[in-house]
Amino acid sequence: MSRHKRRIAGGTENGYPSCMAKPSEVWDTVKARYLSGEELSAIADDLKLCVETVQTKASRTGLTKLRK
């Protein structure tokens, strides 16, 4: 069994399929939209992410303290 990521046909050089954004890019989108006034639950639903995961990461990174 190989330790290397398996290449996906049609993927990019970073190993992600071309239809998927990198997690850091997705988080940048979440942050920008939250700071512009959208609710985390609406952002998560729109991006098809787990609401609880987005809320937990936002809380852990201090994002929820920036917009009060």
C-alpha positions in Angstrom: 0.0 0.0 0.0 1.4 3.3 -1.0 1.7 6.3 1.3 1.3 8.8 -1.5 -2.0 10.4 -2.4 -3.7 8.6 -5.2 -4.0 10.8 -8.3 -7.5 11.5 -9.5 -8.2 11.6 -13.2 -8.9 15.2 -14.1 -7.3 16.5 -10.9 -5.0 19.4 -10.5 -1.3 19.4 -9.5 -2.3 19.5 -5.8 -4.1 16.2 -6.0 -7.6 17.6 -5.6 -10.2 17.0 -8.3 -10.6 20.1 -10.4 -14.2 20.6 -9.2 -13.0 20.8 -5.5 -11.4 23.8 -3.9 -8.6 23.4 -1.4 -9.9 23.5 2.3 -7.9 26.7 2.9 -9.7 28.4 -0.1 -13.1 27.2 1.3 -12.2 28.6 4.7 -11.2 31.9 3.2 -14.6 32.1 1.5 -16.4 31.3 4.8 -14.4 34.0 6.6 -15.0 36.7 4.0 -18.7 36.0 3.8 -19.1 35.8 7.6 -17.3 39.1 8.0 -19.5 40.7 5.3 -22.6 39.9 7.4 -23.8 36.4 6.5 -24.7 33.8 9.1 -22.4 30.8 9.4 -25.3 28.4 9.0 -26.4 30.0 5.7 -22.8 29.9 4.4 -22.4 26.3 5.4 -25.7 25.3 3.7 -24.8 27.2 0.6 -21.3 25.6 0.4 -22.7 22.2 1.3 -20.6 22.0 4.5 -21.4 20.6 7.9 -22.9 23.5 9.9 -21.5 22.2 13.2 -18.0 21.9 11.7 -18.0 25.4 10.3 -19.4 26.9 13.6 -16.7 25.0 15.7 -13.8 26.1 13.5 -15.1 29.7 13.5 -15.2 29.6 17.3 -11.8 27.9 17.7 -10.1 30.4 15.4 -11.7 33.4 17.0 -13.8 34.4 14.0 -17.0 34.7 15.9 -15.4 37.3 18.2 -14.5 39.6 15.3 -18.2 40.3 14.4 -20.3 41.3 17.4 
